Amino acid sequence: MVALRGKEIDAFLARPDAGRPIILLYGPDAGLVRERADALMASAVDDPNDPFSLVKLDGDELSAEPSRLVDEAMTVPLFGGRRAVRIRAGSRNFAAGVDTLAEMSVKDCRIVIEAGELRPESPLRKVCEKAKTAVAISCYPDTERDLAKLMEDELRIANLRIAPDARAALMSFLGGDRQASRNELRKLTLYAHGRGEITLDDVMSVVADASELKLDPIVDGAFAGRPDIVETEFAKAMIAGTYPGVIISAAQRQAAWLHKSALAIADGTPASAVLDSGYPRLHFSRKPMVETALRNFSAARLTAVIEQLATAALDSRKQSTLAAAIAQRTLMAIAVNARRRG
């Protein structure tokens, strides 16, 4: 089984193995999937913008003709050089084409497949984990250590320091999507360019204001029993171009955190201690809504909500054109159900 973990992932991305040219990137962090795919494409061909060197395929279209993947991967560039194929997986199965290609000798071509969350029994994941010429790399939301490293990297590039209180506040706004976190950091470093140090005022002016269009209001509104907030904030997120699957993933993480917290409270831990501990650190503006959510839901009911969200995540991938409707319907149902405490 070739499924990389931890430091193995960093080592592979730094020096991709030519003997494993088929690379599957999957997981709930769509930004991290894109970032890693971009890096792999940049090192695979001389010019990623050259259509003769880099071919982009849609997984749903590929499912109707899986053999096309073999044709594209085995094509020799007209003017020589290296070649790459980038595939965006959808809801349809094209694993047969990957399976066939994995048995062939692929030279001077890298195949990168981008996918969302995949279960262990997913045909695409099973093929890539089984094949000797392929590798599967999971892309899950950044841990506190990952975010700290990301922050340090961007600050070093910009030749900036950050005050301790600013660092703590900034960490509470990051996470969930690697690309979104990196964009916020770069926006902040551009804002503070030439000043030497980023202050708390800088963070609150640049990042906190921008976070109003993020996902917390939608998720908090759902668990606090506020369908009116869910409806309004979900519409804003759609206008901003947020992918519905990212919202469902955020709700899944919050449901898991609430479940863990509900169990702790049931065992005697004060709610205030639960709210002030853990990672990511809960921003003070969210505490009233989260406190309401903990009063609304027992651990048993949250287990049912976690299953409900898992079904929504799967349905939205199978029916991508209905993803927004599925996500909104699920969150509205949670909000209405939240009013029935217990």
C-alpha positions as CSV (number, residue, x, y, z in Angstrom):
1,M,0.0,0.0,0.0
2,V,1.4,3.4,-1.1
3,A,-0.4,5.9,1.1
4,L,2.0,8.5,2.4
5,R,1.7,10.1,5.9
6,G,3.4,13.0,7.7
7,K,7.0,13.6,6.8
8,E,6.8,11.1,4.0
9,I,4.4,13.5,2.2
10,D,6.8,16.5,2.6
11,A,9.7,14.4,1.3
12,F,7.8,13.1,-1.7
13,L,6.5,16.6,-2.7
14,A,10.1,18.0,-2.4
15,R,11.5,15.2,-4.6
16,P,8.7,13.3,-6.4
17,D,9.6,9.7,-7.3
18,A,9.7,9.3,-11.0
19,G,8.9,5.6,-10.5
20,R,5.5,6.7,-9.1
21,P,4.2,9.1,-11.7
22,I,0.5,8.8,-10.8
23,I,-0.3,11.0,-7.8
24,L,-3.7,11.1,-6.1
25,L,-4.4,14.2,-3.9
26,Y,-7.6,13.9,-1.8
27,G,-9.2,15.2,1.3
28,P,-11.4,17.9,2.8
29,D,-8.9,20.7,2.5
30,A,-9.5,21.8,-1.1
31,G,-7.0,24.6,-0.8
32,L,-4.2,22.2,0.2
33,V,-5.1,19.8,-2.6
34,R,-4.8,22.7,-5.1
35,E,-1.6,24.0,-3.6
36,R,0.1,20.6,-3.8
37,A,-1.2,20.0,-7.3
38,D,0.1,23.4,-8.4
39,A,3.5,22.6,-7.0
40,L,3.6,19.1,-8.6
41,M,2.7,20.6,-12.0
42,A,5.3,23.4,-11.7
43,S,8.0,20.8,-11.2
44,A,6.7,18.4,-13.8
45,V,6.8,20.6,-16.9
46,D,8.9,23.6,-18.1
47,D,5.8,25.7,-18.8
48,P,2.5,24.9,-17.0
49,N,0.7,27.3,-19.3
50,D,1.7,25.3,-22.4
51,P,-1.3,23.2,-23.5
52,F,1.0,20.8,-25.3
53,S,2.9,20.1,-22.1
54,L,0.1,20.2,-19.6
55,V,-3.3,18.6,-20.3
56,K,-6.3,19.2,-18.0
57,L,-9.0,16.6,-17.9
58,D,-12.4,16.5,-16.1
59,G,-13.0,13.2,-14.2
60,D,-16.7,13.0,-15.0
61,E,-15.9,13.3,-18.7
62,L,-13.1,10.8,-18.4
63,S,-15.4,8.3,-16.9
64,A,-17.2,7.9,-20.3
65,E,-13.9,7.1,-22.0
66,P,-11.3,6.0,-19.4
67,S,-8.9,4.9,-22.2
68,R,-8.3,8.6,-23.0
69,L,-6.2,8.9,-19.9
70,V,-3.8,6.2,-21.3
71,D,-3.7,8.0,-24.6
72,E,-2.9,11.4,-23.0
73,A,-0.3,10.0,-20.7
74,M,1.5,8.0,-23.4
75,T,1.5,10.9,-25.9
76,V,5.0,12.2,-26.8
77,P,5.1,16.0,-26.9
78,L,5.5,17.3,-30.5
79,F,8.5,19.4,-29.6
80,G,9.9,17.0,-27.0
81,G,10.3,17.6,-23.3
82,R,8.2,16.5,-20.3
83,R,4.5,16.2,-20.1
84,A,1.8,16.3,-17.4
85,V,-1.9,15.4,-17.0
86,R,-4.0,17.1,-14.4
87,I,-7.4,15.6,-13.6
88,R,-10.1,17.1,-11.5
89,A,-12.2,14.2,-10.1
90,G,-15.9,14.6,-9.8
91,S,-18.7,12.2,-8.8
92,R,-18.2,9.6,-11.6
93,N,-15.8,6.7,-11.5
94,F,-12.8,6.6,-13.9
95,A,-10.6,4.3,-11.8
96,A,-10.5,1.8,-14.6
97,G,-8.4,4.1,-16.7
98,V,-6.0,4.7,-13.8
99,D,-5.8,1.0,-13.1
100,T,-4.8,0.3,-16.8
101,L,-2.3,3.2,-16.8
102,A,-0.7,1.9,-13.5
103,E,0.3,-1.3,-15.2
104,M,2.1,0.5,-18.0
105,S,5.6,2.1,-18.2
106,V,5.0,5.8,-18.1
107,K,8.0,8.0,-19.1
108,D,8.4,11.7,-18.8
109,C,4.8,12.3,-17.8
110,R,3.3,13.0,-14.4
111,I,-0.4,12.4,-13.7
112,V,-1.9,14.3,-10.8
113,I,-5.5,13.6,-9.7
114,E,-7.3,16.1,-7.5
115,A,-10.2,14.8,-5.4
116,G,-12.3,15.6,-2.4
117,E,-12.8,13.4,0.6
118,L,-12.5,9.7,-0.4
119,R,-13.5,6.8,1.7
120,P,-11.0,3.8,2.0
121,E,-13.3,1.7,-0.2
122,S,-13.4,4.4,-3.0
123,P,-12.3,2.7,-6.3
124,L,-10.0,5.6,-7.1
125,R,-8.3,5.6,-3.7
126,K,-8.0,1.8,-3.7
127,V,-6.4,1.7,-7.2
128,C,-3.8,4.4,-6.3
129,E,-2.9,2.9,-2.9
130,K,-2.5,-0.6,-4.4
131,A,-0.5,0.3,-7.5
132,K,3.3,0.3,-7.3
133,T,3.5,3.2,-9.8
134,A,1.0,5.4,-7.9
135,V,0.8,7.2,-4.6
136,A,-2.1,8.5,-2.6
137,I,-1.6,11.7,-0.5
138,S,-4.3,12.8,2.0
139,C,-4.9,16.5,2.5
140,Y,-6.5,17.3,5.8
141,P,-6.9,20.7,7.5
142,D,-3.7,22.2,9.0
143,T,-2.8,21.4,12.6
144,E,-1.6,24.2,14.9
145,R,2.0,23.2,14.1
146,D,1.3,23.3,10.3
147,L,-0.2,26.8,10.7
148,A,2.7,28.0,12.8
149,K,5.1,26.9,10.1
150,L,3.0,28.4,7.3
151,M,3.0,31.7,9.2
152,E,6.7,31.6,9.8
153,D,7.4,30.9,6.2
154,E,5.3,33.9,5.0
155,L,6.8,36.2,7.6
156,R,10.3,35.2,6.7
157,I,9.7,35.9,3.0
158,A,8.3,39.3,3.8
159,N,11.1,40.0,6.4
160,L,8.5,40.7,9.1
161,R,8.1,39.9,12.8
162,I,4.8,39.5,14.6
163,A,3.9,40.6,18.2
164,P,2.8,37.7,20.5
165,D,-0.8,39.0,21.0
166,A,-1.1,39.5,17.2
167,R,0.2,35.9,16.6
168,A,-2.4,34.4,19.0
169,A,-5.2,36.4,17.4
170,L,-4.1,35.5,13.9
171,M,-4.0,31.8,14.6
172,S,-7.6,31.9,15.6
173,F,-8.5,33.1,12.1
174,L,-6.5,30.6,10.2
175,G,-7.2,26.9,9.3
176,G,-9.7,24.8,7.4
177,D,-8.4,25.7,4.0
178,R,-4.6,26.0,3.2
179,Q,-5.0,28.3,0.3
180,A,-7.3,30.6,2.2
181,S,-4.9,30.7,5.1
182,R,-2.0,31.5,2.8
183,N,-4.0,34.3,1.1
184,E,-4.8,35.9,4.4
185,L,-1.2,35.8,5.5
186,R,0.0,37.3,2.2
187,K,-2.6,40.1,2.5
188,L,-1.5,40.8,6.0
189,T,2.2,40.9,5.1
190,L,1.5,43.2,2.2
191,Y,-0.5,45.5,4.5
192,A,2.4,45.7,7.0
193,H,5.2,45.9,4.4
194,G,8.1,48.0,5.5
195,R,7.0,48.3,9.2
196,G,9.1,45.5,10.6
197,E,6.5,44.1,12.9
198,I,2.8,43.1,12.6
199,T,0.7,44.3,15.5
200,L,-2.7,43.2,16.9
201,D,-4.3,46.2,15.2
202,D,-3.0,45.0,11.9
203,V,-4.5,41.6,12.3
204,M,-7.9,42.9,13.5
205,S,-8.0,45.4,10.6
206,V,-7.0,43.1,7.8
207,V,-7.8,39.5,8.7
208,A,-10.7,39.8,11.2
209,D,-12.7,42.1,8.9
210,A,-12.3,39.7,6.0
211,S,-13.4,36.8,8.2
212,E,-17.0,38.0,8.1
213,L,-17.4,36.2,4.8
214,K,-15.9,33.1,6.2
215,L,-17.6,30.0,7.4
216,D,-17.9,30.4,11.2
217,P,-21.2,32.5,11.1
218,I,-22.9,29.8,8.9
219,V,-21.7,26.9,11.1
220,D,-22.3,28.7,14.4
221,G,-25.8,29.8,13.3
222,A,-26.7,26.2,12.4
223,F,-25.8,24.7,15.7
224,A,-27.1,27.7,17.7
225,G,-30.6,27.2,16.1
226,R,-30.6,30.3,13.9
227,P,-31.8,29.4,10.5
228,D,-32.1,33.1,9.6
229,I,-28.4,33.5,10.1
230,V,-27.7,30.3,8.1
231,E,-29.7,31.5,5.2
232,T,-28.2,35.0,5.1
233,E,-24.5,33.9,5.6
234,F,-24.8,31.0,3.2
235,A,-26.0,33.3,0.5
236,K,-23.0,35.6,1.1
237,A,-20.6,32.6,0.9
238,M,-22.1,31.5,-2.4
239,I,-21.7,35.1,-3.8
240,A,-18.1,35.0,-2.6
241,G,-17.5,31.8,-4.6
242,T,-17.1,29.5,-1.6
243,Y,-17.4,25.8,-2.6
244,P,-20.4,24.2,-0.7
245,G,-18.3,21.2,0.2
246,V,-15.9,23.4,2.2
247,I,-18.9,24.6,4.2
248,I,-20.0,21.0,4.9
249,S,-16.4,20.1,6.0
250,A,-16.4,23.1,8.4
251,A,-19.7,21.9,9.9
252,Q,-18.3,18.4,10.2
253,R,-15.3,19.7,12.2
254,Q,-17.5,21.8,14.4
255,A,-19.9,18.9,15.1
256,A,-16.9,16.7,16.1
257,W,-15.6,19.4,18.4
258,L,-19.0,20.0,19.9
259,H,-19.4,16.2,20.5
260,K,-16.1,16.0,22.2
261,S,-17.0,19.1,24.3
262,A,-20.4,17.7,25.2
263,L,-18.8,14.5,26.5
264,A,-16.4,16.5,28.6
265,I,-19.1,18.6,30.1
266,A,-21.2,15.5,30.9
267,D,-18.1,14.2,32.8
268,G,-18.0,17.3,34.9
269,T,-15.7,19.7,33.1
270,P,-17.1,23.3,33.3
271,A,-18.4,24.7,30.0
272,S,-16.1,27.7,30.5
273,A,-13.0,25.5,30.7
274,V,-14.1,23.7,27.5
275,L,-14.6,26.9,25.6
276,D,-11.2,28.3,26.7
277,S,-9.2,25.1,25.8
278,G,-8.5,23.2,22.7
279,Y,-7.4,24.1,19.2
280,P,-8.2,26.2,17.3
281,R,-8.6,28.7,20.0
282,L,-12.2,30.0,20.0
283,H,-12.5,33.7,19.2
284,F,-14.4,35.7,21.8
285,S,-17.0,36.8,19.3
286,R,-18.1,33.2,18.7
287,K,-18.5,32.2,22.4
288,P,-22.1,33.1,22.9
289,M,-23.2,31.1,19.8
290,V,-21.1,28.1,20.7
291,E,-22.4,28.2,24.3
292,T,-25.9,28.1,22.9
293,A,-24.9,25.1,20.7
294,L,-23.6,23.2,23.7
295,R,-26.9,23.8,25.5
296,N,-28.9,22.8,22.4
297,F,-27.2,19.4,21.7
298,S,-26.4,16.4,23.7
299,A,-23.6,14.1,22.7
300,A,-26.1,11.5,21.4
301,R,-27.8,14.1,19.2
302,L,-24.5,15.3,17.9
303,T,-23.6,11.8,16.8
304,A,-26.8,11.8,14.6
305,V,-25.8,15.2,13.3
306,I,-22.3,13.9,12.4
307,E,-23.9,11.1,10.4
308,Q,-26.3,13.6,8.8
309,L,-23.3,15.7,7.6
310,A,-21.4,12.7,6.4
311,T,-24.3,11.8,4.2
312,A,-24.6,15.4,2.9
313,A,-20.9,15.4,2.1
314,L,-21.2,12.2,0.1
315,D,-24.4,13.4,-1.7
316,S,-22.8,16.7,-2.7
317,R,-19.9,14.9,-4.3
318,K,-22.2,12.5,-6.2
319,Q,-24.4,15.4,-7.3
320,S,-22.0,18.3,-7.7
321,T,-24.6,20.4,-9.5
322,L,-26.8,20.2,-6.4
323,A,-24.0,20.7,-3.9
324,A,-25.2,24.1,-2.8
325,A,-28.8,23.0,-2.3
326,I,-27.7,19.9,-0.4
327,A,-25.4,21.9,1.9
328,Q,-27.9,24.6,2.6
329,R,-30.8,22.2,3.2
330,T,-28.6,20.2,5.7
331,L,-27.5,23.2,7.6
332,M,-31.0,24.6,7.8
333,A,-32.3,21.2,9.1
334,I,-29.6,21.3,11.8
335,A,-30.6,24.8,12.8
336,V,-34.3,24.0,13.0
337,N,-33.5,20.8,14.9
338,A,-31.3,22.7,17.3
339,R,-34.3,24.4,18.8
340,R,-35.4,21.1,20.2
341,R,-32.8,20.9,23.0
342,G,-31.5,17.6,24.5
